[in-house]
């Protein structure tokens, strides 16, 4: 929900973000400690929901900063002229991947997808070790998935499967069949990450596909979460930030963008909410040990982000109409 604040004379900066309450509250408090003249307000929603909302509001923008989501979603915002140029103070410390055209967005984090599971119900040696293993009959009715239509993370995972299909067979049919088989194993599609976490923690589902930071945050709170990196490679999202065109408070919004990509905020997010920094110049002695462990463990799969940006909406529409909820019938 939008953080509510009174009219106390501070300059409001409105963020639309998929990053969740833990991270948004953390950065809100840290930034306001540096800039007590600014009132950070945020609305937590899925990446696709942000795009849809900013599109709807384009004639009367309500947000100042679009904070988080895959660059493929930001590219759709660029196409619709929803962003305005801003080159952050840290622009030369990131990239080359994930930088938008004409300074319209920049990467802040790298967000890998993982196979996660309830580690009280599933032993580590029994957990799926690759994407295809999630399709095995033993996981029938035991998979829970965040609704892909609203989620940039899930769209990226779906994109990985479909791009792989195109690369191996020349079309998406094999990939859609893969997603149909996953649908056959899926017990439910959850409306938001909080419901996903709750269902996985209660063992209402035993396995999911999701992003690493959310799983690590849940585990830090005592939730019974384990994870594996797919052996064949995982998708790693360049998680971006941009200034919304028509921002009502652009100077304060730019200051927040500078803050998020600054050294201290990057380290804070890595330590407290398990974000892989996009910056490549952070002092090695100050970066948490888990970052190096993840970088050494994960295999990054080849990914055609341009193709996903171009075809993703069409693919997702087909999946929603022809695949979702039809897997079990097709498996009979």
Buried (B, 14 or more C-beta within 10 A) or exposed (E): EEBEEEEEEBBBBBBBBBBBBBBBBBBBEBBBEEBEEBBBBBBBBBBBBBBEBBEEBBEEBBBBBBBBBBBBBBBBBBEEEBBBEBBBEBBEBBBEEBBBEEBBBBBBBBBBBBBBBBBEBBEEEEBBBBBBBBBEEEBBEBBBBBBBBBBBBBBBBBBBBBBBBBEEEEEBEBBBBBBBBBBBBBBBBBEBBEBBBEBBBEBBBBBBBBBBBBBBBBBEEEBBBBBBBBEEBBBBBBBBBBBBBBBBBBEBBBBBBBBBBBBEBBBBBBBBBBBBBBBEEBEEEEBBEBBEEBEEEBEEBEBBBEBBBBBBBEBBEBBEEEBBEEBBEEEE
